Amino acid sequence: MSNATMMNDGTPSTAKRGLRWVAAGLVLAISATVALSAWAMPGGGHGRHGGMGGMGSHGMFMGSPEHMGRGIERMLDGLNATEAQRAQIKQIAEQAAADLKGQRDTARALRQQSMQLFTAPNVDAAAAESLRQQMLTHHDASSRRMLQAMLDVSRVLTPEQRAKLGEQMAQRQQRMQERFERMQREQPKR
């Protein structure tokens, strides 16, 4: 190394240390972008296929209204639901999915804004905080709508059916956890 990059005692020069801080800042900004984007996704960052699924964690209400019928029917088959219950629950789920579709579009726009913000030449801390607040507000609205749909469905089902649904959801969550762990083990080490 030249004398311009090393001090007489062998430590890196101020310019070289400054570059390291810039690189560390860039890594931190990118990490924050990824974390904020994942957190702002409905489902806590699990994404389209990685969430807990099931009614208790948004899965029942997060699909497109046009494609929900099969999943709802499958869920209700194990509960011995009546035709009246099926019709009511399907209507609740379709309305929730339609309401949440607009919120998914908003979440996508917020994630795009976060990418633009954190990849800008100068990151504006006030803008980042404002965006964080918007993401919190959006997440709260989505969560509130999903809770309302869950409460509406709970009023249609009997206590026994809700208990059975809880068992089904726990089993599904267990299977998904096992699949996730298997995928982690099979993933090549870097």
C-alpha positions in Angstrom: 0.0 0.0 0.0 1.1 3.5 -0.6 1.8 6.1 2.1 -1.4 7.9 1.1 -3.6 5.0 2.4 -1.6 3.9 5.4 -0.4 5.9 8.4 3.2 5.4 9.6 2.0 3.1 12.3 0.3 0.7 9.8 -3.3 1.8 10.5 -5.6 2.8 7.6 -5.7 6.5 6.8 -8.7 8.7 7.6 -9.9 8.6 4.0 -9.9 4.8 4.0 -11.7 4.7 7.4 -14.3 7.1 5.9 -14.9 4.8 3.0 -15.5 1.9 5.4 -18.1 4.0 7.3 -19.8 4.9 4.0 -19.9 1.2 3.0 -21.3 0.3 6.5 -23.9 3.0 6.2 -24.9 1.7 2.8 -25.3 -1.9 4.1 -27.3 -0.6 7.0 -29.6 1.4 4.7 -30.2 -1.6 2.4 -30.9 -3.8 5.5 -33.3 -1.2 6.8 -35.1 -1.1 3.5 -35.5 -4.8 3.3 -36.7 -5.0 6.9 -39.2 -2.2 6.5 -40.5 -3.6 3.3 -40.9 -7.1 4.8 -42.5 -5.7 7.9 -45.0 -3.6 6.0 -46.2 -6.5 4.0 -49.6 -7.8 5.1 -48.8 -10.9 7.1 -45.7 -9.5 8.8 -43.3 -10.1 6.0 -44.1 -13.7 5.3 -45.1 -12.8 1.8 -47.5 -14.5 -0.5 -46.6 -18.1 0.2 -44.7 -18.0 3.5 -47.2 -16.8 6.0 -49.1 -18.8 8.5 -52.1 -19.0 6.2 -55.4 -19.9 7.7 -57.9 -17.6 9.1 -55.9 -16.6 12.2 -53.1 -15.0 10.2 -54.7 -13.3 7.2 -54.4 -16.2 4.7 -58.1 -16.6 4.3 -58.6 -13.0 3.5 -55.5 -12.1 1.5 -56.2 -13.9 -1.8 -58.1 -12.4 -4.6 -61.9 -12.5 -4.1 -62.3 -14.5 -7.4 -60.0 -17.3 -6.2 -61.2 -17.8 -2.6 -64.0 -20.3 -3.1 -61.8 -23.5 -3.1 -59.9 -22.6 0.0 -63.0 -21.6 1.9 -64.8 -24.8 0.9 -61.8 -26.9 2.0 -61.7 -25.2 5.3 -65.4 -25.6 5.9 -65.5 -29.3 4.8 -63.7 -30.3 7.9 -66.2 -28.4 10.1 -69.4 -29.9 8.7 -70.6 -26.4 8.0 -74.2 -26.0 6.7 -75.0 -24.4 3.4 -76.1 -21.3 5.2 -72.9 -21.0 7.1 -70.9 -21.6 3.9 -72.7 -18.8 2.1 -72.3 -16.4 5.0 -68.6 -17.1 5.4 -67.9 -17.0 1.7 -69.5 -13.5 1.6 -67.5 -12.3 4.6 -64.2 -13.6 3.2 -64.8 -12.2 -0.3 -65.7 -8.7 1.1 -62.6 -8.7 3.3 -60.4 -9.8 0.4 -61.9 -7.0 -1.8 -61.3 -4.5 1.0 -57.7 -5.7 1.5 -56.9 -5.7 -2.2 -56.7 -1.9 -2.1 -54.6 -2.1 1.0 -52.2 -4.5 -0.7 -51.8 -1.9 -3.5 -51.0 0.7 -0.9 -48.4 -1.6 0.8 -46.8 -2.1 -2.6 -46.5 1.7 -3.1 -45.1 2.2 0.4 -42.4 -0.5 -0.2 -41.5 1.2 -3.5 -41.2 4.5 -1.7 -38.9 2.9 0.9 -36.7 1.6 -1.9 -36.5 5.0 -3.5 -35.9 6.7 -0.1 -33.1 4.4 1.0 -31.3 4.3 -2.4 -31.3 8.1 -2.8 -27.9 9.8 -2.7 -28.8 11.5 0.5 -31.3 9.7 2.9 -33.7 12.1 4.5 -34.3 11.1 8.1 -37.5 13.0 8.4 -38.9 11.4 5.2 -37.8 8.0 6.5 -39.7 8.6 9.8 -42.7 9.8 7.9 -42.7 6.7 5.8 -42.4 4.5 8.8 -45.4 6.2 10.4 -47.4 5.7 7.1 -46.4 2.0 7.1 -47.5 1.6 10.8 -50.9 3.3 10.0 -51.4 1.1 7.0 -50.5 -2.1 8.8 -52.9 -1.2 11.6 -55.7 -0.6 9.1 -55.1 -4.0 7.5 -54.9 -5.8 10.8 -58.1 -4.1 12.0 -60.0 -5.2 8.8 -58.7 -8.8 9.1 -59.7 -8.9 12.8 -63.2 -7.7 11.9 -63.6 -10.4 9.3 -62.4 -13.1 11.8 -64.9 -11.8 14.3 -67.7 -11.9 11.7 -66.8 -15.5 10.8 -66.7 -16.5 14.5 -70.3 -15.3 14.9 -71.4 -17.7 12.1 -69.6 -20.8 13.4 -70.6 -22.7 16.5 -68.1 -23.0 19.5 -67.4 -26.6 18.4 -66.7 -25.6 14.8 -64.4 -22.8 16.0 -62.5 -25.3 18.2 -62.1 -27.7 15.3 -61.0 -24.8 13.0 -58.4 -23.9 15.7 -57.1 -27.5 15.6 -56.9 -27.4 11.8 -55.0 -24.1 11.8 -52.5 -25.4 14.4 -51.9 -28.5 12.3 -51.4 -26.4 9.2 -49.1 -24.1 11.0 -47.0 -27.1 12.3 -46.8 -28.5 8.7 -45.7 -25.1 7.4 -43.1 -24.8 10.1 -41.7 -28.2 9.4 -41.6 -27.4 5.7 -39.8 -24.1 6.4 -37.2 -25.9 8.6 -36.7 -28.6 6.0 -36.1 -25.9 3.3 -33.6 -24.2 5.7 -31.7 -27.5 6.2 -31.6 -28.2 2.4 -30.4 -24.7 1.5 -26.8 -24.8 0.6 -24.4 -23.1 3.1 -22.7 -20.0 1.8 
